[in-house]
Amino acid sequence: MDKIKKALQRLTKKEQKIIEKILHLLKSGTYVGLDIKKLKGREDIFRVRKNNFRIIYRVDHEGSIFILTIERRNEKTYKKF
């Protein structure tokens, strides 16, 4: 089982629906209504903030999106990147 599926399973059904909606918007390229910010010191890694959740993703030179992690916000959320 991959890391993203495992992260989603740890969430409640309501939280899963919120995250899945955000992932769908990212996939479709519709960024309206999303709180997106580029991480400092990185040109290709961004985060989406929704309540206390963070979705960290990378965009490659072709525009493909790779989800790196889905986590609740804490002091260690951004240390990995």
C-alpha positions in Angstrom: 0.0 0.0 0.0 1.4 3.4 -0.9 1.9 6.3 1.5 -0.9 8.4 0.2 -3.6 5.7 0.5 -2.3 4.9 4.0 -2.6 8.6 4.9 -6.1 8.8 3.6 -7.2 5.7 5.6 -6.2 7.4 8.8 -8.7 10.2 8.2 -12.4 10.2 8.9 -14.8 9.8 6.0 -15.6 13.6 6.1 -11.9 14.5 6.0 -11.3 11.9 3.2 -14.0 13.6 1.0 -12.4 17.0 1.6 -8.9 15.8 0.6 -10.2 13.8 -2.4 -12.0 17.0 -3.6 -8.7 18.9 -3.3 -6.8 16.2 -5.1 -9.4 16.2 -7.9 -9.0 20.0 -8.3 -5.2 19.7 -8.5 -5.5 16.9 -11.1 -7.9 19.0 -13.2 -5.7 22.1 -13.0 -8.5 24.1 -11.3 -6.8 26.0 -8.5 -9.6 28.4 -7.7 -10.5 28.4 -4.0 -7.3 26.5 -3.0 -4.8 28.0 -0.6 -1.6 27.1 -2.5 1.9 28.4 -1.6 5.4 27.6 -2.9 7.7 26.2 -0.2 10.7 28.4 0.6 14.0 27.3 -1.0 12.2 25.0 -3.5 11.1 25.9 -7.0 9.0 22.8 -7.6 7.4 21.9 -4.3 4.1 23.5 -3.2 1.6 23.0 -0.4 -2.2 23.2 -0.3 -3.7 24.2 3.1 -7.2 23.3 4.2 -8.0 23.7 7.8 -5.2 21.8 9.7 -4.3 19.6 6.7 -1.4 20.1 4.4 -1.0 18.4 1.0 2.6 18.7 -0.2 3.1 18.2 -3.9 5.8 18.6 -6.6 5.3 19.8 -10.1 7.8 18.6 -12.7 8.9 20.5 -15.8 6.1 18.9 -17.8 3.5 20.1 -15.4 2.8 16.7 -13.9 1.8 16.7 -10.2 3.2 14.2 -7.7 1.7 14.1 -4.2 4.5 13.8 -1.7 2.4 13.7 1.6 -0.9 14.4 3.2 -0.6 15.3 6.8 -2.2 17.2 9.7 -0.2 20.3 10.4 2.4 20.0 13.1 5.9 21.3 13.8 7.5 18.5 11.7 5.2 18.9 8.6 7.7 20.9 6.5 11.0 19.6 7.9 11.1 16.8 5.3 11.2 19.1 2.3 
